[in-house]
Amino acid sequence: MKIRKPDFKKWAPLLRNKYFITSLAFVIWLLFFDKNDLFSQLSYRRQLKELQVDKEYYLQEIARNKEDMKELMSDPEHLEKYARERYLMKKDNEDIFLILPDSVDKEVKFEE
């Protein structure tokens, strides 16, 4: 198998053309040195995808919270149940006993 040497005579007129050289320099500048170079654009796209995923999550949370709020405002018994379960509220003549799993490392302190 014989290795061919590149024929620079074909490329010589193109490399002497000032418009080609200017265009090539411009493309290289845009790809690597500009503020919005290729690597920045790829990073921005990745960031955009992450933000879109976050947006979907927060829209779902907003919908769930609106539904919870609607239920809490319409039913006083549900409001009491929610306050007891979520915020550990109690009546004056009651005691609350919490059973926590062993994996919880935090200490829970409640003030009366």
C-alpha positions in Angstrom: 0.0 0.0 0.0 1.4 3.3 -1.1 0.9 6.5 1.0 0.0 9.5 -1.0 1.4 12.9 -0.1 -1.2 15.7 0.0 -1.3 17.8 -3.1 -0.9 21.4 -1.8 -1.1 22.8 -5.4 -4.9 22.2 -5.3 -5.2 24.2 -2.1 -2.8 27.0 -2.8 -5.2 29.3 -4.7 -7.9 28.8 -2.0 -5.4 29.6 0.8 -4.3 32.8 -1.0 -7.9 34.0 -1.3 -8.5 36.8 1.2 -12.2 36.1 1.4 -11.7 32.5 2.3 -9.1 33.3 4.9 -11.3 36.0 6.4 -14.3 33.6 6.5 -12.2 30.9 8.1 -10.9 33.2 10.7 -14.4 34.4 11.5 -15.7 30.8 11.9 -12.8 29.9 14.1 -13.4 33.0 16.2 -17.1 32.2 16.6 -16.5 28.5 17.5 -13.8 29.1 20.1 -13.2 32.7 21.2 -16.5 34.5 21.2 -18.5 35.0 24.3 -21.2 32.6 22.9 -18.8 30.0 21.6 -19.7 26.4 20.9 -18.9 25.1 24.4 -20.9 27.9 26.0 -23.9 27.0 23.8 -23.7 23.4 24.8 -23.5 24.3 28.4 -26.6 26.6 28.0 -28.5 23.8 26.3 -27.8 21.4 29.2 -28.8 24.1 31.7 -32.0 24.8 29.8 -33.0 21.1 29.9 -32.3 21.0 33.7 -34.4 24.1 34.2 -37.3 22.6 32.1 -37.2 19.5 34.3 -37.3 21.7 37.4 -40.1 23.8 35.9 -42.2 20.6 35.4 -41.6 19.5 39.0 -42.6 22.9 40.4 -45.7 23.1 38.2 -46.8 19.7 39.6 -46.1 20.8 43.1 -48.1 24.0 42.6 -51.1 21.9 41.3 -50.8 19.5 44.3 -50.6 22.4 46.8 -53.6 24.1 45.2 -55.6 20.9 45.5 -54.6 20.6 49.2 -55.5 24.2 49.8 -58.9 23.7 48.2 -59.5 20.7 50.5 -58.3 22.5 53.6 -60.5 25.5 53.0 -63.6 23.5 52.3 -63.5 21.0 55.2 -62.7 21.9 58.8 -62.2 18.3 59.8 -59.6 17.9 57.1 -57.9 21.1 58.2 -57.7 19.7 61.8 -56.4 16.4 60.6 -53.8 18.1 58.4 -52.6 20.4 61.3 -52.3 17.4 63.7 -50.4 15.2 61.2 -48.2 17.8 59.6 -47.5 20.3 62.4 -48.1 18.1 65.4 -50.7 20.4 66.8 -52.8 19.1 69.7 -55.7 20.0 72.0 -55.0 21.1 75.5 -56.0 17.8 77.1 -54.1 15.5 74.7 -50.6 14.1 74.6 -48.7 13.3 71.5 -46.4 10.3 71.2 -44.1 10.1 68.2 -42.7 6.9 67.0 -39.6 7.6 64.8 -37.6 5.1 62.9 -34.0 4.4 64.1 -32.5 5.9 60.9 -33.5 9.4 62.0 -30.4 11.1 63.3 -32.0 14.4 64.4 -33.4 15.0 67.8 -37.0 16.2 67.8 -37.8 18.8 70.4 -41.3 20.2 71.0 -42.3 23.1 73.2 -45.6 23.3 74.8 
